[in-house]
Amino acid sequence: MAHRGVLARPIEEKRSRSAKLGILRRAKGSEPFRWLVRNIVAPSYFLTFFKTLEAKIIAEYLEARPGERVCDLACGTGERSLTLTDKGCSSYGIDVDRHSIEMATYLFHETGAFIQADGERLPFKSETFDKALSICALEHFSDDQAALREAYRILKPGGVFVITVDSLNYNGLGERLKEEHKVENHVVRYYTRQELEAKLRSNSFSVESSKYFISSPVAAFFFNLWIRRVWVCSLLYPVAVCLSYLGDRLAERPDQGYLLAVKARKNGVDRGG
């Protein structure tokens, strides 16, 4: 995907492969390997029970439409580009990690453009994108205000920004387990709904919707299990998804949750949370 008309300044195209990826592509059987990783391994990103629930909320908030240009901030290895392309969108993913961008380009270069860049200093022209998303990324930024300012800058007037963050704002969650999650996942800060909405508004966004998820006792049980024993929770994926979804529908705690999703708009109408 070409970057013409999108980039504000020259940037090195990250189309080059690492030595390892280059060898894999040139080696006999590299395309079957790519097919395997793209179609079997990469989709496993969504086979974490809370990522499945998160994807549903993202789709509801983003409302992606054909022809829209969407920026995925901190895109990782690019899995979300498949969903955006299926909706007819032009997908641009940025991530500060070189290896993630190389893998994303290797796997999904037909479905999106991937650029290594700092989310606190994006290489795009102002008012370039119809929509942007940041999925469980803001809590890892050293300067979250700079990241929000940049997200606002690159959106067109009326553009939608969908963001999810780690919250771990849940009664009964022990500090030891929270600290374990923070260290293991390199979290800089957690957010309550009030804190994140306030930061968005301070950067001129209007907040249209927000909700905690993984907010019921049963969903909390599986998230705690995931923190302690990822492999056990993975084996229980179908059970965890079904029970957590039903739990959040029937026994949610609307003022608390492990994860938080917000839909904001540039120059939109503020309708509260």
Helices and strands as residue ranges (DSSP letters): H 19-26, H 30-36, I 37-41, G 42-47, H 49-62, E 69-73, H 80-86, E 90-95, H 98-108, E 113-116, E 129-135, G 138-140, H 144-154, E 155-169, H 175-184, H 193-202, E 205-213, H 217-228, H 230-235, H 237-250, E 257-266
